[in-house]
Structure formats: C-alpha cells, structure tokens
Amino acid sequence: MNTKKKHSVLIVDDERDNISSLTAILSHDYTIYASTNGKDAIEIAQEFMPDIILLDILMPEMDGYDVITALKESDKTCEIIVIFITGLDSDIAEIKGLALGAADYIIKPFHPAIVKLRILNHIRLMEQLEQQALVSKILHNFLANAYTASLHDDTLRMIGEFINNASILLYRIEKNTSTLVCNNEWINPELTLETCIGDRIELNENSISAINSLLTQNERDLCLHSDDSLLKDNINIQKQHFNNYIVTPVFIKGNVCAILVFSMENEEIKWSENDIDLAVLTANIFSSVFERDAIQHAEYLSRAKSEFLSRMSHEMRTPMNAILGMLQVLELSGISDNIRRQCSVMNIAAHTLLNMIDDVLDISDLEYGSFMLTDSAFDCKAMLWDVLRIADENATRKRQVIECKIDSDIPDSLIGDGKRLRQVITTLLANAVKFTQEDGEIVFNARLESEGNDYAVLNIEVTDNGIGMSKEQQSKLFSIFDQASGGLNREYGGIGLGLALSKRIIELMGGNIFIESELEKGTKINITCRMKKG
C-alpha cells in the first residue's frame, strides 16, 4: 500500500529481440506488457489499459497502421498514447502515422537514453493533463452543486485516489476560537483506520502568526512537511495516522482558516512535485470555496480556475520556449537530412502546443479583465498575405485549395492591434483547413466595408465546404469552456478556445463575428473590425 503505482508500457513488435531490448531499457521504471502481433496487442490494450503503447509499423497480418486505427476507433483505448517504433526512413511513414493519431516516433536501433526521455516526456504531459482534468472536474462540482459536507468529502476522495495516498483530513477553525476541528476526511478503503472526524488542534498566537507568515513566501513553500520545524515547534497534530505527511494551510484574506493534512503510509516515499502542486492547489480551491461573505461563491471559484490556468500556462511556456530554442540550435548544426526532417516535425508540433498555451493564457487574462489591445501601425494587406501563405502550406498537405481575394481599397497602413487581428484570421483559416476534408475548397475574402476620414471598417469572410455544424454545436461555439463537440476535438485535435478568444478580440475591436453553417455542407464565418487609418 502507498507505493507509487508504476506506469505501464505495452511493446508490440514481431521481432522478439526488439521486445527484449526495450524491456531491458524500461522494465526498471515501468510495468511492461508485450505482444508479437497486432490482434493480441489490441486485446492486451483492452484488458490492461497501458499508459503508452510502443508500436512497430511493419508486422505481418496486421501492421501498425491497422492497429492504431483499431485503437483510436475504440472508446476504451482511443486516449492511450501510441508511439511508433520503426526502422523506416520515410517522411510519408511519419506523416501517415501522425495523421492516424501517433504521438511520436522512436527510430531503430534503440538508444536507451532517447527511449527513456521520449516516454518520460509523454508520461509527464499525460500526468499534467490528468491533473488539469481532475481540477476542472472539482471546480465544476463546486460550481454546479450546493455547498455540503458530502461535496467536500467527494473532493478529498477524488484527490486521494489520484495521488494514491493514505488519507486527507480537512481541519477548519471554529468560529471565534483558535481551535482547528477535523470536519471532513478521506481514508483509503484499503486501510483499516479509525476516523479522525472531531479531532481538535489547538493553535496559539505564535503558531497562527507562523502560518500566516508563509503567505510572503513562494507558493510551493505553502506546503509544510512532517519534519518541518514550524510543525514540530508550533502545531501539535495529535491523532495522526502516519508520520509521513504534508500540511497545506487554507487562507481567507491573509489569515489561516483551515489546514489540509495529506498522509502517506510509507515513510520512505518522498512527495513528488506534482503531489505538492496538487495539494497547494487544493488548498487554494478550498480557500475560494470558504471565502463567500457579500460575494457569490462562483466568482471565487472562477478566479481559482483562472489562477490555475494562468499559472499552468506560464509554467508550460517556459519549457516549451527552451525546447523550441534547442530545436533551432540543432537544426543549424551539422545534422543529417533525416534528423533535420524529424526536427521539423517536432518544431511544428511544439509551435502548435505553444499556440494552445498562449490561447489558454489569453483566456485567463480575459477572465481577469486584464486582457487589452495594443495599437500600432501595421501593413494590413502584407499581414493578410502572410497569413494566407502559411494557411496555404497547411492546406496543400490535405490537397485543399484556398481561393483568396483581398480588396485593393483596403488601406496599406492601419492603426490597431495587428498581432491580435492576425491571431483571429489565423484561427479562422486553421479551423477551415482542419474541418474540411481532403481535396476540399476554402474561400477567403477581405474587403473594405466602410470608411471615414480617420477610420476603416474591414470585412473578412472565410468559407469552406467541410463537415459543418448543427444548430446545437453552433450555440456552444463561442463558449470558453464548452466546445462545440468533445468528440470533434478528440478527432481533429485542438482545445476549442480559438473561436471563443477570437470573438472577444473582435468585440474589443468594435466589430462582430457571424457564422452560418450546416452539417455536411460547410461553414461560413464573417468578421468585421474597426481600425484607425495610418
């Protein structure tokens, strides 16, 4: 009990030497399953649900492409990370695999360090996404339900099961006293333990001051370990199940109002950074829940959500910039054409992820009310042609045609936020390419709708003959956290924030966004925006 669960990897390769080699590399850190044919691999995946599948491309009877297609078509296995292992030196093979949903490639012969790092990076990203999903679910529960003890208990249970620890206890300060009382708890059902409900912790003035002083420190310092001198000297946690625990204070308006105690049975296991981050975030959530005087609880939970999104976006942006920088250095070095092509694929994927992170950060700023436009002079027509050039490169990969017309009456120089306008138009074209089938057609029109002595109103229209949308899907299209279709996002990729963000930007520009769409008949999106003349 309370040994951290190993992540699991399924190795699928018809050559047993390759399975043995990968097993030797990974078995110390992961639970390993193996299969020498595609049919058995699908059955193993259905039964054991591995975190990652290493899948060979060239296999008899059922090759890797057939296997990944079957996995992605199943609701049970469609989210499993699939990494192709191959000796093929072909862009076509890579593109086909990525199009079918492969997350990455590992090239034979295997380099142990590269194999370990590739898998570890995907595991870390998976854990971050799972943690974000958990926090989103908790926030949704608090927003959608009345405040009850059972709701608090459910929250502790979800976090405890996610961390796989022994217990989580929530102590709150009794009104008009300095006594903490355990009101809520989660105890791992695998353990036979007495309840801690009703346990009391007396806080003196020194202990309260010491806890409150933590607010001036870094956020991670808000988590106290069981061997921390502050706990030993000032806080007597009496009836505790285990000696290995962490404590996160819950504050309201700069004063401690509660503490959360996370316990682990095994004293030798260290708390991971993810565990500590989640513990601190849980304390922040409860802080928002408890802080309800003259103010609605939904506003505070929205703030907690925005703080989480903003923090996660900033934290993810830093390593992504490092990755992009190292890729640029690598591409400029004397590398082979094959590795250069692989760097190019990684570069595209990294920029895609960075754009998603930027969208989340922008949405967070919008939620806070700190999002604003920055006006400067820009060459409008040059910007439009540059966006179209990039969109055309993406469309060409799907054998699509983009027809475009840019009105010559549009002034060359306008004053406004050209970067944000470019972001909106890029989103419209990217969606048109994404949701239009191969050999489809996209039409782009930009014209001058009206003008005055010192202003110009632009009208931009993007039309495609893609999959279209139902009326119900259109009603959700501009909602920040309620995309048109979770299934579509899973199939086509993306996080569904682009259009919601675009609508906010266009409205800040004094314009509007309109949509016309019908299932299987395509979509037309029209935007207007007002700019000063340069």
C-alpha positions as CSV (number, residue, x, y, z in Angstrom):
1,M,0.0,0.0,0.0
2,N,1.1,3.5,-0.8
3,T,4.0,2.5,-3.1
4,K,3.6,4.8,-6.1
5,K,1.9,2.9,-8.9
6,K,4.2,2.3,-11.9
7,H,3.1,3.5,-15.2
8,S,2.7,0.7,-17.8
9,V,4.0,0.3,-21.4
10,L,2.8,-2.2,-24.0
11,I,5.5,-3.2,-26.5
12,V,4.2,-4.5,-29.9
13,D,6.8,-5.9,-32.2
14,D,7.0,-9.1,-34.3
15,E,10.8,-9.4,-33.6
16,R,11.4,-10.7,-30.1
17,D,14.9,-9.2,-29.9
18,N,13.3,-5.7,-30.1
19,I,10.9,-6.6,-27.3
20,S,13.8,-7.9,-25.2
21,S,15.9,-4.8,-25.9
22,L,13.0,-2.3,-25.0
23,T,12.1,-4.4,-21.9
24,A,15.7,-4.2,-20.6
25,I,15.6,-0.4,-21.1
26,L,12.2,0.2,-19.5
27,S,11.4,-2.6,-17.0
28,H,13.1,-0.9,-14.0
29,D,10.7,2.1,-14.3
30,Y,7.6,0.7,-15.9
31,T,5.3,-2.3,-15.8
32,I,5.9,-4.0,-19.2
33,Y,3.4,-5.9,-21.4
34,A,4.4,-7.4,-24.7
35,S,2.9,-8.8,-27.9
36,T,4.3,-10.0,-31.2
37,N,1.2,-9.4,-33.3
38,G,-1.4,-6.7,-33.7
39,K,-4.6,-8.7,-32.8
40,D,-3.2,-9.8,-29.4
41,A,-1.9,-6.3,-28.8
42,I,-5.4,-4.8,-29.1
43,E,-6.8,-7.4,-26.7
44,I,-4.0,-6.7,-24.2
45,A,-4.7,-3.0,-24.5
46,Q,-8.4,-3.5,-23.8
47,E,-7.7,-5.6,-20.8
48,F,-4.7,-3.8,-19.1
49,M,-5.1,-0.2,-20.4
50,P,-1.4,0.6,-20.6
51,D,-0.3,4.3,-20.4
52,I,1.8,4.1,-23.5
53,I,2.0,1.7,-26.5
54,L,5.2,1.3,-28.4
55,L,4.0,0.0,-31.8
56,D,6.1,-1.4,-34.6
57,I,4.9,-0.4,-38.1
58,L,5.9,-3.4,-40.2
59,M,4.3,-6.5,-38.9
60,P,2.6,-9.5,-40.7
61,E,-1.1,-9.8,-40.9
62,M,-2.0,-6.6,-39.1
63,D,0.6,-3.8,-39.4
64,G,1.0,-0.8,-37.0
65,Y,-1.3,1.4,-39.0
66,D,-4.1,-1.1,-38.7
67,V,-3.5,-1.5,-35.0
68,I,-3.6,2.2,-34.2
69,T,-6.7,2.7,-36.3
70,A,-8.5,0.0,-34.3
71,L,-7.2,1.5,-31.0
72,K,-8.4,5.0,-31.9
73,E,-11.8,3.7,-33.0
74,S,-12.5,2.2,-29.6
75,D,-13.9,4.4,-26.9
76,K,-11.9,2.5,-24.3
77,T,-8.5,2.7,-25.9
78,C,-8.7,5.9,-28.0
79,E,-6.8,8.0,-25.5
80,I,-3.9,5.7,-25.0
81,I,-0.6,7.3,-26.1
82,V,0.8,5.5,-29.1
83,I,4.5,5.9,-30.1
84,F,5.6,4.2,-33.3
85,I,8.9,2.3,-33.3
86,T,10.3,1.8,-36.8
87,G,13.4,1.5,-38.9
88,L,11.7,3.2,-41.9
89,D,13.4,6.3,-43.1
90,S,10.4,8.0,-44.8
91,D,8.5,11.2,-44.4
92,I,5.4,9.5,-45.8
93,A,5.5,6.9,-43.0
94,E,5.8,9.6,-40.3
95,I,3.1,11.8,-41.8
96,K,0.7,8.8,-42.1
97,G,1.4,7.7,-38.5
98,L,0.9,11.2,-37.1
99,A,-2.3,11.6,-39.1
100,L,-3.7,8.4,-37.6
101,G,-3.1,9.7,-34.1
102,A,0.5,8.6,-33.2
103,A,2.1,10.9,-30.6
104,D,5.7,10.3,-31.5
105,Y,8.3,8.1,-33.3
106,I,11.3,6.2,-31.9
107,I,13.8,5.1,-34.6
108,K,15.6,1.8,-34.6
109,P,18.2,0.9,-33.5
110,F,17.2,2.0,-29.9
111,H,19.2,4.4,-27.9
112,P,18.4,3.8,-24.3
113,A,18.6,7.5,-23.2
114,I,16.4,8.7,-26.1
115,V,13.8,5.9,-25.5
116,K,13.6,6.8,-21.8
117,L,13.3,10.5,-22.4
118,R,10.7,10.2,-25.1
119,I,8.5,8.1,-22.9
120,L,9.1,10.2,-19.8
121,N,8.1,13.4,-21.6
122,H,4.8,11.9,-22.7
123,I,4.2,10.5,-19.2
124,R,4.7,13.9,-17.7
125,L,2.4,15.6,-20.2
126,M,-0.2,12.9,-19.6
127,E,0.0,13.5,-15.8
128,Q,-0.3,17.2,-16.2
129,L,-3.4,16.8,-18.4
130,E,-4.9,14.3,-16.0
131,Q,-4.3,16.7,-13.1
132,Q,-5.9,19.5,-15.1
133,A,-8.9,17.3,-15.8
134,L,-9.2,16.5,-12.1
135,V,-9.1,20.1,-11.1
136,S,-11.6,21.1,-13.8
137,K,-14.0,18.4,-12.5
138,I,-13.6,19.5,-8.9
139,L,-14.3,23.1,-9.9
140,H,-17.3,22.1,-11.9
141,N,-18.7,20.2,-9.0
142,F,-18.4,23.2,-6.7
143,L,-19.9,25.5,-9.3
144,A,-22.8,23.1,-10.1
145,N,-23.8,21.9,-6.6
146,A,-24.7,23.4,-3.3
147,Y,-22.1,23.6,-0.5
148,T,-22.4,20.4,1.5
149,A,-20.1,18.2,3.7
150,S,-20.5,15.4,1.2
151,L,-19.2,17.7,-1.6
152,H,-16.1,18.4,0.4
153,D,-15.7,14.7,1.1
154,D,-16.0,13.8,-2.6
155,T,-13.3,16.4,-3.4
156,L,-11.0,14.8,-0.8
157,R,-11.8,11.3,-2.2
158,M,-11.0,12.3,-5.8
159,I,-7.7,13.9,-4.9
160,G,-6.7,11.0,-2.6
161,E,-7.5,8.4,-5.3
162,F,-5.5,10.4,-7.8
163,I,-2.4,10.8,-5.5
164,N,-2.9,7.2,-4.2
165,N,-2.1,8.2,-0.6
166,A,-3.4,7.0,2.8
167,S,-5.7,9.9,4.0
168,I,-6.6,13.5,3.6
169,L,-8.0,15.4,6.5
170,L,-9.6,18.9,6.4
171,Y,-9.5,20.9,9.6
172,R,-11.4,24.2,9.9
173,I,-11.1,26.8,12.6
174,E,-14.1,27.0,14.9
175,K,-15.8,30.4,14.8
176,N,-14.5,32.9,17.3
177,T,-11.8,30.4,18.5
178,S,-8.2,29.4,17.6
179,T,-9.1,25.7,17.5
180,L,-8.9,23.6,14.4
181,V,-11.5,20.8,14.1
182,C,-11.5,17.9,11.6
183,N,-14.8,18.2,9.7
184,N,-14.1,16.2,6.6
185,E,-11.8,13.3,5.7
186,W,-10.9,10.7,3.1
187,I,-9.3,7.5,4.3
188,N,-8.0,4.9,1.7
189,P,-10.5,2.0,1.9
190,E,-7.6,-0.5,1.7
191,L,-6.6,0.6,5.2
192,T,-8.3,-0.2,8.4
193,L,-8.2,3.1,10.3
194,E,-10.2,5.0,12.9
195,T,-12.0,8.1,11.8
196,C,-10.4,11.5,12.7
197,I,-13.7,13.4,12.5
198,G,-13.9,15.6,15.5
199,D,-10.2,15.7,16.3
200,R,-9.1,19.1,17.6
201,I,-5.8,21.0,17.2
202,E,-5.2,24.0,19.4
203,L,-3.4,26.9,17.8
204,N,-1.7,29.5,19.9
205,E,-0.8,33.0,18.8
206,N,2.7,32.0,17.8
207,S,1.5,29.2,15.6
208,I,-1.1,31.3,13.8
209,S,1.5,34.1,13.1
210,A,4.0,31.5,11.9
211,I,1.4,30.0,9.4
212,N,0.2,33.4,8.2
213,S,3.9,34.4,7.6
214,L,4.0,31.7,4.9
215,L,2.0,34.0,2.6
216,T,5.0,36.1,1.9
217,Q,6.9,33.1,0.5
218,N,6.9,31.2,-2.7
219,E,3.7,29.3,-3.4
220,R,5.3,25.9,-3.0
221,D,6.6,26.9,0.5
222,L,2.9,26.9,1.5
223,C,3.3,23.2,1.8
224,L,4.8,22.0,5.1
225,H,6.4,18.6,5.5
226,S,6.0,16.4,8.6
227,D,9.7,17.1,9.6
228,D,9.3,20.9,9.2
229,S,10.3,22.8,12.3
230,L,7.2,25.0,12.0
231,L,5.0,22.0,12.5
232,K,7.2,20.5,15.2
233,D,7.6,23.6,17.2
234,N,4.2,25.3,16.8
235,I,1.5,22.9,15.7
236,N,0.6,19.7,17.6
237,I,-1.2,17.5,15.1
238,Q,-2.4,14.9,17.7
239,K,-4.3,11.9,16.3
240,Q,-2.5,11.4,13.1
241,H,-2.4,8.0,11.3
242,F,1.1,8.3,9.9
243,N,4.3,10.3,10.4
244,N,4.9,11.0,6.7
245,Y,2.5,13.8,5.8
246,I,2.3,17.3,4.4
247,V,0.1,20.2,5.5
248,T,-1.2,23.0,3.3
249,P,-2.8,26.0,5.0
250,V,-6.1,27.5,3.7
251,F,-6.2,31.3,3.8
252,I,-9.0,33.8,3.7
253,K,-8.0,37.5,3.3
254,G,-4.5,36.8,4.6
255,N,-5.5,34.7,7.6
256,V,-5.4,31.0,8.1
257,C,-9.0,29.5,8.2
258,A,-8.2,25.8,7.8
259,I,-5.5,23.2,7.0
260,L,-5.4,20.1,4.8
261,V,-3.3,17.2,6.0
262,F,-2.2,14.7,3.4
263,S,-0.8,11.4,4.9
264,M,1.3,8.6,3.3
265,E,1.8,5.2,4.9
266,N,5.3,4.5,3.7
267,E,7.7,6.9,5.4
268,E,10.5,6.3,2.8
269,I,8.5,7.6,-0.1
270,K,9.0,11.3,-1.0
271,W,6.2,13.5,-2.0
272,S,6.5,14.4,-5.7
273,E,6.4,17.9,-7.1
274,N,3.1,17.1,-8.8
275,D,1.7,15.9,-5.4
276,I,2.8,19.1,-3.7
277,D,1.4,21.3,-6.5
278,L,-1.9,19.5,-6.3
279,A,-2.0,19.8,-2.5
280,V,-1.4,23.6,-2.7
281,L,-3.9,24.0,-5.5
282,T,-6.4,22.1,-3.4
283,A,-5.9,24.5,-0.5
284,N,-6.4,27.4,-3.0
285,I,-9.7,25.8,-4.2
286,F,-11.0,25.4,-0.6
287,S,-9.9,29.0,0.1
288,S,-12.1,30.2,-2.7
289,V,-14.9,27.9,-1.5
290,F,-14.8,29.2,2.0
291,E,-14.5,32.9,1.1
292,R,-18.1,33.7,0.3
293,D,-19.1,36.8,2.6
294,A,-21.2,39.6,0.4
295,I,-19.8,37.8,-2.6
296,Q,-21.1,34.8,-4.7
297,H,-19.1,31.6,-4.5
298,A,-19.0,31.1,-8.3
299,E,-16.9,34.3,-8.7
300,Y,-14.2,33.0,-6.4
301,L,-14.1,29.6,-8.0
302,S,-13.9,31.3,-11.4
303,R,-10.9,33.2,-10.0
304,A,-9.3,30.0,-8.7
305,K,-9.8,28.4,-12.2
306,S,-8.3,31.4,-13.9
307,E,-5.3,31.5,-11.5
308,F,-4.8,27.8,-12.2
309,L,-5.0,28.3,-16.0
310,S,-2.7,31.3,-15.8
311,R,-0.1,29.5,-13.6
312,M,-0.2,26.4,-15.7
313,S,0.2,28.4,-18.9
314,H,3.2,30.3,-17.6
315,E,4.8,27.1,-16.3
316,M,4.3,25.3,-19.5
317,R,5.5,28.2,-21.7
318,T,9.0,28.2,-20.1
319,P,10.0,24.7,-21.1
320,M,8.3,25.0,-24.5
321,N,10.5,28.0,-25.3
322,A,13.5,26.1,-24.2
323,I,12.5,23.2,-26.5
324,L,12.0,25.5,-29.5
325,G,15.3,27.2,-28.8
326,M,17.2,23.9,-28.7
327,L,15.5,22.7,-31.8
328,Q,16.6,25.8,-33.6
329,V,20.2,25.3,-32.4
330,L,20.0,21.6,-33.5
331,E,18.7,22.4,-37.0
332,L,21.5,24.9,-37.5
333,S,24.1,22.3,-36.6
334,G,25.6,19.7,-39.0
335,I,22.9,17.1,-38.7
336,S,21.7,14.6,-41.3
337,D,18.7,15.3,-43.5
338,N,16.7,12.5,-41.7
339,I,17.3,14.1,-38.3
340,R,16.5,17.6,-39.8
341,R,13.2,16.3,-41.0
342,Q,12.4,14.9,-37.6
343,C,13.4,18.3,-36.0
344,S,11.0,20.0,-38.5
345,V,8.1,17.7,-37.4
346,M,8.9,18.4,-33.7
347,N,9.2,22.1,-34.4
348,I,5.7,22.2,-35.9
349,A,4.2,20.2,-33.0
350,A,6.0,22.4,-30.4
351,H,4.7,25.6,-32.1
352,T,1.2,24.1,-32.2
353,L,1.3,23.4,-28.4
354,L,2.8,26.8,-27.7
355,N,-0.1,28.4,-29.6
356,M,-2.6,26.4,-27.4
357,I,-0.7,27.6,-24.3
358,D,-0.9,31.2,-25.5
359,D,-4.7,30.8,-26.1
360,V,-5.2,29.5,-22.5
361,L,-3.1,32.4,-21.2
362,D,-5.2,34.9,-23.2
363,I,-8.4,33.4,-21.9
364,S,-7.1,33.6,-18.4
365,D,-6.4,37.3,-18.9
366,L,-9.8,37.8,-20.4
367,E,-11.4,36.2,-17.3
368,Y,-9.4,38.5,-15.1
369,G,-10.3,41.6,-17.2
370,S,-6.6,42.3,-17.8
371,F,-6.7,41.5,-21.5
372,M,-6.2,44.6,-23.6
373,L,-5.3,45.5,-27.2
374,T,-2.2,47.4,-28.2
375,D,-2.5,49.8,-31.0
376,S,0.3,50.4,-33.5
377,A,0.7,51.0,-37.2
378,F,0.8,47.8,-39.4
379,D,0.7,46.9,-43.1
380,C,-2.7,45.2,-43.3
381,K,-2.5,43.7,-46.7
382,A,1.0,42.4,-46.1
383,M,-0.2,40.7,-42.9
384,L,-3.2,39.1,-44.7
385,W,-1.0,37.7,-47.5
386,D,1.5,36.3,-44.9
387,V,-1.3,34.5,-43.0
388,L,-2.7,33.1,-46.3
389,R,0.8,31.8,-47.2
390,I,1.0,29.8,-44.0
391,A,-2.6,28.6,-44.3
392,D,-1.9,27.5,-47.9
393,E,1.1,25.4,-46.8
394,N,-1.2,23.5,-44.3
395,A,-4.0,23.2,-46.9
396,T,-1.6,21.8,-49.5
397,R,-0.8,18.9,-47.2
398,K,-4.5,17.9,-47.4
399,R,-4.7,18.7,-51.2
400,Q,-7.0,21.6,-50.5
401,V,-7.3,24.7,-52.5
402,I,-7.6,28.2,-50.9
403,E,-9.1,30.8,-53.2
404,C,-8.5,34.4,-52.0
405,K,-9.4,37.9,-52.8
406,I,-8.1,41.0,-51.0
407,D,-9.8,44.2,-51.9
408,S,-7.3,46.8,-53.3
409,D,-9.3,49.5,-51.5
410,I,-8.1,48.3,-48.1
411,P,-5.6,50.9,-46.8
412,D,-2.0,49.7,-46.7
413,S,-1.4,51.2,-43.3
414,L,-3.8,50.9,-40.4
415,I,-3.5,51.6,-36.7
416,G,-4.8,48.8,-34.3
417,D,-3.7,45.6,-32.8
418,G,-2.4,43.9,-35.9
419,K,-1.0,40.9,-33.9
420,R,-4.4,40.1,-32.5
421,L,-6.2,40.6,-35.8
422,R,-3.6,38.2,-37.3
423,Q,-4.4,35.7,-34.5
424,V,-8.1,35.8,-35.3
425,I,-7.7,35.3,-39.0
426,T,-5.1,32.5,-38.4
427,T,-7.7,30.8,-36.2
428,L,-10.5,31.1,-38.9
429,L,-8.2,29.7,-41.6
430,A,-6.8,26.9,-39.4
431,N,-10.3,25.8,-38.5
432,A,-11.4,25.8,-42.1
433,V,-8.4,23.6,-43.1
434,K,-8.9,21.3,-40.1
435,F,-12.6,20.7,-40.6
436,T,-12.5,20.4,-44.4
437,Q,-11.8,17.0,-45.9
438,E,-9.0,16.3,-48.4
439,D,-9.5,17.9,-51.8
440,G,-11.8,20.4,-50.3
441,E,-12.1,24.1,-51.1
442,I,-11.7,27.2,-48.9
443,V,-12.6,30.8,-50.0
444,F,-11.1,33.8,-48.3
445,N,-12.4,37.3,-49.0
446,A,-11.2,40.6,-47.3
447,R,-12.8,43.9,-48.3
448,L,-13.3,47.5,-47.1
449,E,-16.9,47.6,-45.7
450,S,-16.9,51.3,-44.9
451,E,-14.6,54.2,-44.1
452,G,-14.4,57.7,-42.8
453,N,-11.8,60.4,-42.7
454,D,-9.8,58.6,-39.9
455,Y,-11.2,55.1,-39.7
456,A,-11.8,52.0,-41.9
457,V,-14.1,49.0,-41.2
458,L,-12.8,45.7,-42.6
459,N,-15.0,42.8,-43.5
460,I,-13.3,39.3,-43.6
461,E,-15.1,36.2,-44.7
462,V,-13.8,32.5,-44.6
463,T,-16.0,29.9,-46.3
464,D,-15.3,26.1,-46.5
465,N,-17.2,23.1,-47.8
466,G,-16.2,21.0,-44.8
467,I,-18.1,19.0,-42.2
468,G,-20.2,21.9,-41.0
469,M,-22.1,22.2,-37.7
470,S,-25.5,21.6,-36.3
471,K,-27.5,24.4,-34.6
472,E,-26.7,22.9,-31.2
473,Q,-23.0,22.9,-31.9
474,Q,-23.2,26.5,-33.1
475,S,-24.8,27.6,-29.9
476,K,-21.7,26.4,-27.9
477,L,-19.2,27.6,-30.4
478,F,-18.1,30.8,-28.6
479,S,-18.3,29.4,-25.0
480,I,-14.9,29.3,-23.4
481,F,-15.2,26.0,-21.6
482,D,-17.9,24.3,-23.5
483,Q,-16.7,23.4,-27.0
484,A,-19.0,22.5,-29.9
485,S,-18.2,18.8,-29.6
486,G,-15.7,17.0,-27.4
487,G,-15.7,14.2,-30.0
488,L,-14.7,16.5,-32.8
489,N,-11.9,18.0,-30.7
490,R,-10.7,14.4,-30.0
491,E,-10.8,13.5,-33.6
492,Y,-9.4,16.7,-35.1
493,G,-7.2,18.0,-32.3
494,G,-7.2,21.4,-30.5
495,I,-8.6,22.6,-27.3
496,G,-11.6,24.6,-28.6
497,L,-10.6,28.1,-27.3
498,G,-9.7,29.7,-30.6
499,L,-13.1,31.0,-31.7
500,A,-14.1,32.0,-28.1
501,L,-11.0,34.1,-27.9
502,S,-11.5,35.4,-31.4
503,K,-15.0,36.7,-30.6
504,R,-13.7,38.6,-27.5
505,I,-10.9,40.2,-29.6
506,I,-13.2,41.2,-32.4
507,E,-15.7,42.7,-29.9
508,L,-12.8,44.7,-28.4
509,M,-12.1,46.0,-31.9
510,G,-15.6,47.3,-32.2
511,G,-16.7,44.6,-34.5
512,N,-18.8,41.4,-34.7
513,I,-18.5,37.8,-35.7
514,F,-21.2,35.9,-37.6
515,I,-21.5,32.2,-38.5
516,E,-23.5,30.3,-41.0
517,S,-23.2,26.5,-41.1
518,E,-25.0,23.3,-41.9
519,L,-23.9,19.7,-41.3
520,E,-22.0,18.2,-44.2
521,K,-22.4,21.4,-46.2
522,G,-19.7,23.6,-44.8
523,T,-19.3,26.8,-42.8
524,K,-19.0,30.5,-43.4
525,I,-17.6,32.8,-40.8
526,N,-17.7,36.6,-41.2
527,I,-16.0,39.2,-39.0
528,T,-15.9,42.9,-39.0
529,C,-13.5,45.2,-37.2
530,R,-12.9,48.9,-37.0
531,M,-9.4,50.3,-37.3
532,K,-7.9,53.8,-37.5
533,K,-6.3,54.9,-40.7
534,G,-2.5,55.2,-40.6
